[in-house]
């Protein structure tokens, strides 16, 4: 269904949707991975540590607002399973250390509200 404005021209929303659909038909997964990589590299050149901290904080707040305790239990369980199934010692923190740090961060978050 066309979303036209009063002068019969296609709206920006409709044009964007059609363009996106055409691009999806003409390109594969690797195309999107490459443009994502280039975008990430450009963003990294243009922004500092504080930028990433701020978007991380906002994302964490939005996630906390939209999910309940069971969500965090489930992703924690999945992460623990993945970690325990890893056979290599790759220098990452232990499950115990990650759990302790996560618990401390969550306690600070609750306390600061």
C-alpha positions in Angstrom: 0.0 0.0 0.0 1.5 3.3 -1.1 1.8 6.0 1.5 1.5 9.0 -0.7 1.3 12.7 0.3 -1.0 15.3 -1.1 0.8 15.9 -4.3 0.9 12.3 -5.3 4.5 11.7 -4.6 5.9 8.8 -2.6 6.6 9.6 1.1 10.2 9.3 2.4 9.0 6.4 4.5 7.6 4.5 1.5 10.7 5.3 -0.6 13.0 4.1 2.2 11.0 0.9 2.6 11.1 0.2 -1.2 14.8 0.9 -1.3 15.5 -1.4 1.6 13.5 -4.2 0.0 15.4 -3.8 -3.3 18.7 -3.8 -1.5 17.8 -6.9 0.4 16.9 -8.7 -2.8 20.2 -7.7 -4.4 22.7 -8.4 -1.7 23.8 -11.2 0.6 24.8 -11.6 4.2 28.4 -10.8 3.4 27.4 -7.4 1.9 25.7 -6.4 5.2 28.6 -7.7 7.3 31.0 -5.6 5.2 29.0 -2.4 5.5 28.5 -3.0 9.2 32.2 -3.4 9.7 32.9 -0.2 7.7 30.3 1.6 9.7 31.7 0.4 13.0 35.2 1.4 12.0 34.1 4.9 11.0 32.1 5.3 14.2 35.2 4.2 16.3 37.3 6.9 14.5 34.7 9.6 15.3 33.8 8.8 18.9 35.7 8.4 22.2 35.4 6.1 25.2 32.7 8.4 26.8 30.5 8.0 23.7 30.5 4.2 24.0 30.0 4.4 27.8 27.0 6.6 27.3 25.3 4.4 24.7 26.1 1.3 26.8 24.5 2.9 29.9 21.4 3.9 27.9 21.1 0.4 26.4 21.5 -1.1 29.8 18.8 1.1 31.3 16.4 0.3 28.4 17.0 -3.4 28.8 16.4 -3.2 32.5 13.2 -1.3 31.9 11.9 -3.9 29.4 12.9 -7.2 31.0 12.3 -8.9 34.3 14.3 -11.0 36.7 13.7 -14.2 34.7 15.2 -12.6 31.6 18.5 -12.0 33.4 18.4 -15.4 35.0 18.0 -17.0 31.5 20.8 -15.1 29.9 23.1 -15.7 32.9 22.3 -19.4 32.7 23.1 -19.5 28.9 26.3 -17.5 29.4 27.4 -19.9 32.2 26.7 -22.9 30.0 28.6 -21.5 27.1 31.5 -20.6 29.4 31.6 -24.0 31.0 31.6 -25.7 27.6 34.7 -23.7 26.6 37.7 -25.9 26.8 40.4 -23.3 26.4 41.9 -21.0 29.0 41.7 -17.8 27.0 42.6 -15.4 29.8 38.9 -14.4 30.4 37.6 -14.0 33.9 36.2 -17.1 35.6 32.4 -17.6 36.0 32.7 -16.9 39.7 34.5 -13.6 39.1 32.0 -12.6 36.4 29.1 -13.5 38.7 30.6 -11.6 41.6 31.2 -8.5 39.5 27.7 -8.7 37.9 26.1 -9.0 41.3 28.0 -6.1 42.7 27.1 -4.0 39.6 23.4 -4.9 40.0 23.5 -4.1 43.7 25.0 -0.7 43.0 22.3 -0.1 40.3 19.5 -0.9 42.7 21.1 1.2 45.5 21.5 4.3 43.2 17.9 4.4 42.0 
